[in-house]
């Protein structure tokens, strides 16, 4: 009876130690920050995003500057509706959605709050009048 109790206590202690070790390692190991500027193709558009600050903290909103360029003519697109969807890839945190606001210089600006550190997917949707909605996905690592 006493031997079984010792084995159970040691097993529970081992599980607690492994949980603590796993949590500690994710905080100690360096995260590979994503590029501050990323570019992707979305149908006829070339999308470029700038993440500021990079790597994004979870303590405050992050600014995403989005440039939408028509690939064929290399002209800035200023009359689109740009939407940003963010989803954590390792945990089901739901999908947050926000609209980007067009700026004077042809950039669109969105503020995104990442609620947890780790890898996130940011999907940019571009909708122009009379055209299909196009999208591109970017990977962002928060700290």
N, C-alpha and C positions, 0 to 999 in steps of 0.2 A: 504494500500500500504506500509506504513512504517513498519507495523507488519510483513509482508511477507519478506521485506528486512532484518529485524533483524533476522528472522528465517533462512534465507539463509546464512547470515554472520556467525551466530552461528554454523550452520551445516558445513560450510567450515572450520571454526576454529576447530571444533571437529575432522574432518577428518585429518587436519594437525597435531593436537595434537596426535591422535592415530598412525599416520605414524611415528612421532618422537619417541613416546613411544616404538613402536615395534622395531625400529632401535636401540634405546638405550638399550633395554633389551638384545638383542642378543650380544651386546658388553660387558655388565656388568655381565651377568650370566656366571659362570665358565663353560668351555667346559670340558667334560670328555675325557682326552687324551686316545688314543688307546695304546695297549701294544707295547712296543718298539720291542719285538720279537714275531712273530706270526708263527704258523705252520698249514699247510693244506695238504690234500692228493690230488694229481692230477694223477689219473690213477695209474701206477706202481711207481710213484715218491712221495716222501715226500718233500714238499717245505717249507723252513723256511726263512722268511725275517726279516731283522733288519732295522729299520727306524732310521736314524741319521741326524739331531737331532729330538728328539721326545718331544713334539708335533712339527710337521713340520711348519716352518714359511712360509708365502707367499712371503717373501722378497728375498729369495735365493733358489737355487736348494737343494733338499734333496737327500742324498745318500741312496739307497736301496741295501743292501747286501743280495744276494739270494743264499741259499745253496740248491742244488738239490741232493737228495739221492735216490738211487733205494731201495724201501722198502724191497724187498725180501732178498737182499744181504747186505744191509746197506753200500753199496759202494757209494762214491761220483761220480757224473756224471760230466765229464769234457769235453765231446765232443758234447754238445747240443747247439742249438741256443735258447737263452732265450730272450723273448720279454716282455716288460712291457707296458700295456695299462692302462691309468688313465682316469676316468670319474667322474665328480661331480654328486652325487646322487640327490641333491635337485634342480639343475638347469641345463638346457641343455647347457653345455659349450663345447660340442664336445668331442671327444676322442683323447687324445694325445698318441703317440706310440713311444717308444724308445727301442733300442737294448741294452741288458746287455753285458758287456765285461767280459770274463773269466779271473780270477786272478790266480796267481801261486798256491794258497792254495785250489783250487777247488771251490771257491766262484765266483759268478757272480756279477758285480757291475753295477748299473744303476743310473743315475742322473735324477730326476724328478722335474719339476717345477710346483707346485700347484699355480694356478693363483687367487684363492679366498679361503677365510676361510670357513670351514664347512666340511661336510662328503664327502669323496671320496671313490670310489671303485678302487682298483688296481688289475688288472688281470694279472697274470703271465702265459705266454705260453711257453711250453717246447717242442722243436722239435729235435728229434734225427734221424740220418739217418736210413731209413728203418722202422720207427715207426710212429704211429699216433701222431698228436699234442695233447698234454694234457694241461689242464689249471686249475688254482685255483684262487679264488677271495678273496681278503683281504680288510678289511675296515680300513680306515685311517682318523682321524679327524685332520684337520689343524687348526691353530690359526690365 
